[in-house]
């Protein structure tokens, strides 16, 4: 009687072959699953203020690392922030030589052990970025101010940047020239009604009422832009005639006090001298 097919025992050679095939399949599955665990970056965002430029993205890596590449339009890719576990990369040095150029960046994802990775890494492209028209203006700072009579002089500190020209770092005024406008908001310390003045330099000289104290702040702007036109306003500064008057009063009081002391000492010495003279005239020897 013939043994049924389902009861036949496979030969040792066939069993070994099947085991090898199963092992190979499992290895491929493991490799494939390992590759799919490399997460592709998303939400790539440019953050730039006064040309300090950082690319940010998500997510935080768990079992992978990132490398960033940047390129001007139609240029070559340059790698930065190699195999990093951060989710940001400072690209200021790469955009600082030509802020009028349009740039694109991309974030490549690698397995954590990137040195053994030989495949083509997945990546995500960023939006294009043109620093000259897209960097935000930082909060300006007032360098000095002085009110004399009916004139108020306010000078704005010229902000330095990391933009380079012939190896020299430029200021915001160097980069934007007359396109950079400052607006001065000023008002009497005793009032809330604001007035404005504008200049395409870094200095204001405005007419004010004599004897009044004034408060003011400054805002930078590039009116030719479609977006990111204005900076935050600077901190508020105030002139103070009350302080000047108080200083004058203190000085006057000190002068009067010093003169009083000098006069008192002088009178005391004079009285003492007179008393000594009177004593000599009334002594017994003089009477004899």
Backbone torsions as a table, in degrees:
resi	resn	phi	psi	omega
1	UNK	NA	135.9	-176.1
2	UNK	-80.2	136.6	178.6
3	UNK	-69.0	131.9	178.5
4	UNK	-58.8	148.8	-176.5
5	UNK	-59.8	-37.4	-175.1
6	UNK	-73.9	-11.2	177.9
7	UNK	-96.8	-4.0	-177.7
8	UNK	-71.5	140.1	177.8
9	UNK	-92.5	126.4	-179.4
10	UNK	-64.8	150.4	179.3
11	UNK	-69.2	156.1	179.5
12	UNK	-57.7	-37.5	-178.8
13	UNK	-64.2	-41.8	179.7
14	UNK	-66.4	-38.0	179.3
15	UNK	-64.2	-42.7	178.7
16	UNK	-63.7	-42.3	-179.5
17	UNK	-61.8	-41.3	179.4
18	UNK	-66.5	-38.3	178.5
19	UNK	-63.9	-41.9	179.2
20	UNK	-64.3	-41.9	179.4
21	UNK	-63.8	-41.2	179.3
22	UNK	-64.7	-40.7	179.0
23	UNK	-63.1	-41.3	-180.0
24	UNK	-64.2	-42.4	179.0
25	UNK	-62.3	-44.4	179.3
26	UNK	-62.8	-37.9	178.6
27	UNK	-63.9	-43.2	179.6
28	UNK	-65.2	-39.1	178.4
29	UNK	-63.1	-41.6	179.1
30	UNK	-62.9	-43.9	179.7
31	UNK	-64.0	-42.9	-179.2
32	UNK	-63.9	-43.9	180.0
33	UNK	-65.1	-34.5	177.5
34	UNK	-65.6	-36.9	-179.3
35	UNK	-69.5	-40.9	-176.8
36	UNK	-69.9	-15.5	178.1
37	UNK	-76.1	-13.4	176.1
38	UNK	-74.0	113.2	-173.9
39	UNK	-85.7	134.4	178.0
40	UNK	-81.6	138.4	180.0
41	UNK	-67.6	153.0	176.8
42	UNK	-147.9	171.5	-179.6
43	UNK	56.9	49.3	177.8
44	UNK	-71.9	127.2	-173.3
45	UNK	-137.2	135.0	175.2
46	UNK	-88.2	131.9	173.9
47	UNK	-121.3	114.9	-174.1
48	UNK	-143.8	127.0	175.4
49	UNK	-135.2	125.8	-176.4
50	UNK	51.2	35.9	176.6
51	UNK	74.6	1.1	168.2
52	UNK	-73.9	110.8	-165.2
53	UNK	-122.5	124.3	-179.3
54	UNK	-128.9	136.8	173.5
55	UNK	-97.6	129.0	178.3
56	UNK	-118.7	155.2	179.0
57	UNK	-157.9	178.6	175.5
58	UNK	-132.3	162.8	-1.0
59	UNK	-97.4	175.9	171.3
60	UNK	-65.1	132.7	-176.6
61	UNK	-73.2	147.7	176.1
62	UNK	-112.4	-56.4	179.2
63	UNK	-127.6	32.7	178.4
64	UNK	-148.9	170.9	179.7
65	UNK	-133.0	169.7	-177.7
66	UNK	-123.9	152.9	166.9
67	UNK	-132.5	137.6	-178.1
68	UNK	-105.2	142.0	173.4
69	UNK	-126.5	143.9	179.7
70	UNK	-134.0	147.8	-178.7
71	UNK	-152.3	138.4	167.8
72	UNK	-69.0	161.9	-179.4
73	UNK	-57.9	130.1	-178.7
74	UNK	63.4	23.1	178.7
75	UNK	-109.2	-172.0	179.5
76	UNK	-93.0	148.7	179.2
77	UNK	-77.6	138.4	176.3
78	UNK	-124.0	131.1	-176.6
79	UNK	-85.8	142.0	177.8
80	UNK	-140.1	160.7	174.9
81	UNK	50.4	60.9	-173.9
82	UNK	-65.9	133.2	171.5
83	UNK	44.1	51.1	-176.1
84	UNK	-94.2	151.1	173.0
85	UNK	-98.3	2.9	175.7
86	UNK	-78.2	168.0	175.0
87	UNK	-120.8	34.0	173.0
88	UNK	-154.3	155.7	-178.5
89	UNK	-146.8	126.6	179.8
90	UNK	-79.7	116.4	-177.3
91	UNK	-113.0	18.3	-177.5
92	UNK	-57.4	-43.1	-178.4
93	UNK	-61.5	-31.3	-175.6
94	UNK	-79.9	-26.8	-179.8
95	UNK	-98.0	-9.5	-172.8
96	UNK	-70.9	-20.9	-179.1
97	UNK	-80.5	-23.9	-179.2
98	UNK	-152.8	93.2	-176.4
99	UNK	-80.4	-8.5	176.9
100	UNK	-86.5	-11.6	179.6
101	UNK	-74.5	153.4	174.3
102	UNK	-99.8	130.4	-174.6
103	UNK	-116.8	154.6	170.2
104	UNK	-133.8	143.8	177.9
105	UNK	-124.5	163.8	174.4
106	UNK	-146.5	149.8	-179.7
107	UNK	-113.9	119.9	-179.8
108	UNK	-96.8	140.7	179.7
109	UNK	-108.2	133.4	179.6
110	UNK	-127.8	154.7	169.1
111	UNK	-60.6	159.0	-177.4
112	UNK	-56.2	-38.4	176.7
113	UNK	-91.2	70.9	-171.2
114	UNK	-67.3	-21.0	-177.8
115	UNK	-67.5	-22.8	-179.9
116	UNK	-98.3	8.0	-176.2
117	UNK	-93.4	121.1	-176.8
118	UNK	-114.3	-3.1	-178.3
119	UNK	-82.8	179.9	175.6
120	UNK	-83.3	116.0	-175.3
121	UNK	-71.9	143.4	172.7
122	UNK	-69.3	150.5	-179.3
123	UNK	-149.1	166.2	177.4
124	UNK	-131.2	133.6	179.2
125	UNK	-84.5	147.2	174.9
126	UNK	-88.6	166.7	168.3
127	UNK	-65.8	159.4	175.4
128	UNK	-70.3	153.1	-174.9
129	UNK	-143.0	124.3	176.4
130	UNK	-115.1	104.9	-172.1
131	UNK	-55.5	-41.7	-173.4
132	UNK	-60.4	-34.9	-176.4
133	UNK	-103.3	-9.6	-174.0
134	UNK	-117.2	-21.9	179.3
135	UNK	-63.3	139.9	179.3
136	UNK	-79.9	153.2	176.7
137	UNK	-88.5	128.2	179.6
138	UNK	-77.1	169.1	179.8
139	UNK	-64.5	123.5	179.0
140	UNK	-73.0	162.5	179.8
141	UNK	-127.2	140.4	178.3
142	UNK	-84.9	122.9	-177.5
143	UNK	-80.3	-45.5	-179.6
144	UNK	-159.2	159.8	174.7
145	UNK	-153.7	153.2	-178.5
146	UNK	-156.9	133.3	176.4
147	UNK	-114.0	119.7	177.6
148	UNK	-126.2	113.2	-179.9
149	UNK	61.9	-118.8	-178.1
150	UNK	-100.7	15.7	-179.3
151	UNK	-120.9	133.5	175.1
152	UNK	-118.1	120.5	179.6
153	UNK	-109.2	125.9	179.9
154	UNK	-127.8	129.1	179.3
155	UNK	-116.4	131.4	-179.2
156	UNK	-95.4	133.9	177.6
157	UNK	-67.4	132.4	-179.7
158	UNK	-80.9	107.1	-174.5
159	UNK	-66.7	131.1	176.7
160	UNK	-84.1	150.4	178.0
161	UNK	-127.1	177.2	175.5
162	UNK	-100.1	14.6	174.2
163	UNK	-75.0	135.2	-174.5
164	UNK	-115.2	144.8	171.4
165	UNK	-141.1	117.8	-177.1
166	UNK	54.2	38.7	176.6
167	UNK	81.2	3.1	-178.6
168	UNK	-111.3	136.3	177.8
169	UNK	-76.9	138.6	-174.8
170	UNK	-104.1	155.7	172.8
171	UNK	-89.9	169.3	175.9
172	UNK	-58.2	-39.5	179.1
173	UNK	-65.1	-37.6	176.9
174	UNK	-62.0	-39.8	-176.3
175	UNK	-75.0	-48.8	-172.5
176	UNK	-95.0	-19.3	179.9
177	UNK	59.8	-137.2	-178.1
178	UNK	-71.5	-8.5	176.2
179	UNK	-70.5	-18.2	179.9
180	UNK	-89.1	118.2	-177.4
181	UNK	-114.2	139.5	172.8
182	UNK	-111.3	137.2	175.0
183	UNK	-113.0	128.5	177.7
184	UNK	-102.5	122.6	172.9
185	UNK	-101.5	122.7	-177.9
186	UNK	-139.6	151.7	-177.0
187	UNK	-156.7	156.4	176.6
188	UNK	-67.1	141.5	-178.5
189	UNK	-60.5	-25.4	-178.9
190	UNK	-93.2	6.6	-176.3
191	UNK	-136.7	167.3	177.2
192	UNK	-112.5	-4.0	-179.6
193	UNK	-74.3	118.9	-176.1
194	UNK	-94.5	146.0	170.2
195	UNK	-118.8	161.5	-179.7
196	UNK	-129.5	152.9	172.8
197	UNK	-143.6	147.7	-178.1
198	UNK	-127.5	151.2	177.0
199	UNK	-152.4	148.6	173.6
200	UNK	-103.0	22.7	169.8
201	UNK	-118.0	-163.9	179.6
202	UNK	-109.6	20.1	-175.4
203	UNK	-141.0	139.6	175.1
204	UNK	-115.5	143.5	169.6
205	UNK	-138.6	104.9	-173.0
206	UNK	-122.1	157.9	178.6
207	UNK	-86.4	135.3	178.2
208	UNK	-135.5	170.3	178.3
209	UNK	-81.9	131.8	-179.8
210	UNK	-66.5	138.6	178.4
211	UNK	86.2	-3.3	178.9
212	UNK	-101.5	144.5	172.8
213	UNK	-90.4	144.9	-177.4
214	UNK	-128.0	147.7	171.1
215	UNK	-117.3	154.2	-175.2
216	UNK	-161.3	159.6	172.7
217	UNK	-143.5	167.0	-175.3
218	UNK	-130.2	145.9	176.3
219	UNK	-134.3	135.8	177.2
220	UNK	-93.0	152.3	-180.0
221	UNK	-156.6	153.5	171.1
222	UNK	-124.8	92.8	-172.8
223	UNK	-60.9	-24.0	-177.2
224	UNK	-73.0	-12.8	-179.4
225	UNK	-77.9	154.7	173.4
226	UNK	-88.5	-27.7	179.5
227	UNK	-139.8	164.0	-179.8
228	UNK	52.9	44.5	-177.3
229	UNK	-73.5	-39.1	-168.3
230	UNK	-117.9	150.3	175.0
231	UNK	-91.6	168.9	167.3
232	UNK	-64.2	156.5	176.9
233	UNK	-74.3	151.3	178.1
234	UNK	-71.2	172.0	172.8
235	UNK	-65.4	148.4	-178.6
236	UNK	-77.7	134.8	174.8
237	UNK	-119.5	155.3	179.9
238	UNK	-138.2	140.7	168.0
239	UNK	-82.2	164.4	-177.1
240	UNK	-150.4	99.4	175.2
241	UNK	-70.6	-26.4	177.9
242	UNK	-60.4	-40.9	178.3
243	UNK	-65.2	-39.4	179.7
244	UNK	-65.1	-42.7	178.7
245	UNK	-63.6	-42.4	178.8
246	UNK	-61.5	-40.0	178.5
247	UNK	-63.5	-42.2	178.8
248	UNK	-63.1	-42.4	179.3
249	UNK	-61.9	-43.8	179.3
250	UNK	-61.0	-42.9	179.9
251	UNK	-63.3	-44.7	179.5
252	UNK	-61.0	-44.3	179.4
253	UNK	-60.7	-43.5	179.3
254	UNK	-62.8	-41.7	179.4
255	UNK	-63.2	-45.3	179.2
256	UNK	-61.9	-40.8	179.8
257	UNK	-63.7	-44.1	179.4
258	UNK	-63.6	-44.3	179.4
259	UNK	-63.2	-38.2	178.6
260	UNK	-63.2	-43.2	179.4
261	UNK	-63.3	-45.5	-179.9
262	UNK	-61.2	-44.5	-179.7
263	UNK	-64.2	-40.0	179.8
264	UNK	-64.1	-43.7	179.6
265	UNK	-64.0	-41.6	-180.0
266	UNK	-63.2	-46.6	178.7
267	UNK	-61.4	-39.5	179.4
268	UNK	-63.1	-44.0	180.0
269	UNK	-65.0	-39.5	179.5
270	UNK	-64.0	-44.1	178.8
271	UNK	-62.5	-41.8	180.0
272	UNK	-64.6	-39.1	179.9
273	UNK	-66.2	-41.2	178.6
274	UNK	-64.8	-41.7	179.1
275	UNK	-62.5	-39.1	178.9
276	UNK	-66.8	-37.8	179.1
277	UNK	-66.6	-41.5	179.4
278	UNK	-64.6	-35.6	-179.6
279	UNK	-66.9	-37.1	179.8
280	UNK	-67.4	-39.5	-176.5
281	UNK	-68.0	-30.7	-176.7
282	UNK	-96.9	9.8	-177.5
283	UNK	-75.4	154.3	-179.7
284	UNK	-58.6	-37.6	-178.3
285	UNK	-61.6	-42.1	180.0
286	UNK	-66.7	-32.7	-179.7
287	UNK	-69.8	-35.8	178.7
288	UNK	-69.5	NA	NA
